[in-house]
Amino acid sequence: MSSFSEKFLAERLQTALDLYEAGEQLMRENLRRRHPEAGEAEIERLLGAWLRERPGAEHGDAPGRVVRRPRGT
């Protein structure tokens, strides 16, 4: 793989990680508005629950049928 390709892929990965972090921070702020009495530990617990359960996206963000991993077993 060329250094250009590696750099491009690294930049794309960094962008994806940055977007994930931004989304997580937005959800923290959302949880703080919904639960103004909650401390930081409770907000982190709620965030963890949301990340695991994600109401409305239990099977992922893409439309289609659920596919179990690994395939073919």
C-alpha positions as CSV (number, residue, x, y, z in Angstrom):
1,M,0.0,0.0,0.0
2,S,1.4,3.4,-0.9
3,S,2.1,6.0,1.7
4,F,-0.6,8.2,0.1
5,S,-3.2,5.4,0.6
6,E,-2.1,4.8,4.2
7,K,-2.3,8.5,5.0
8,F,-5.8,8.7,3.4
9,L,-7.0,5.7,5.3
10,A,-5.6,7.0,8.5
11,E,-7.3,10.4,8.0
12,R,-10.6,8.6,7.3
13,L,-10.2,6.5,10.5
14,Q,-9.4,9.7,12.5
15,T,-12.5,11.4,11.1
16,A,-14.7,8.5,12.1
17,L,-13.3,8.4,15.6
18,D,-13.7,12.2,15.9
19,L,-17.3,11.9,14.8
20,Y,-17.9,9.1,17.3
21,E,-16.5,11.2,20.1
22,A,-18.6,14.2,19.0
23,G,-21.8,12.1,19.0
24,E,-20.9,10.7,22.4
25,Q,-20.4,14.2,23.8
26,L,-23.8,15.3,22.3
27,M,-25.5,12.4,24.0
28,R,-23.9,13.3,27.3
29,E,-25.3,16.8,27.0
30,N,-28.7,15.4,26.0
31,L,-28.6,13.2,29.1
32,R,-27.6,16.1,31.3
33,R,-30.7,18.1,30.1
34,R,-33.0,15.1,30.6
35,H,-31.5,14.3,34.1
36,P,-30.4,17.6,35.6
37,E,-30.1,16.0,39.0
38,A,-27.7,13.3,37.9
39,G,-24.0,13.4,38.7
40,E,-21.2,12.6,36.3
41,A,-21.2,8.9,37.4
42,E,-24.9,8.6,36.7
43,I,-24.5,10.3,33.3
44,E,-21.7,7.9,32.4
45,R,-23.9,5.0,33.4
46,L,-26.8,6.3,31.3
47,L,-24.5,6.8,28.4
48,G,-23.2,3.3,28.7
49,A,-26.7,1.9,28.7
50,W,-27.6,4.0,25.7
51,L,-24.5,2.8,23.8
52,R,-25.4,-0.8,24.5
53,E,-29.2,-0.6,23.9
54,R,-29.7,2.3,21.5
55,P,-33.5,2.4,21.4
56,G,-34.6,2.4,17.8
57,A,-31.3,1.0,16.5
58,E,-31.0,-2.3,18.5
59,H,-29.7,-4.1,15.4
60,G,-27.6,-1.3,14.0
61,D,-28.1,1.8,12.0
62,A,-28.6,0.3,8.5
63,P,-31.9,-0.9,7.1
64,G,-32.2,-4.6,6.3
65,R,-32.3,-7.9,8.0
66,V,-30.2,-8.9,11.0
67,V,-27.2,-11.1,10.1
68,R,-25.5,-13.1,12.8
69,R,-21.7,-13.1,12.9
70,P,-19.7,-15.0,12.0
71,R,-21.5,-15.8,8.8
72,G,-21.7,-19.4,7.5
73,T,-21.7,-21.1,10.9
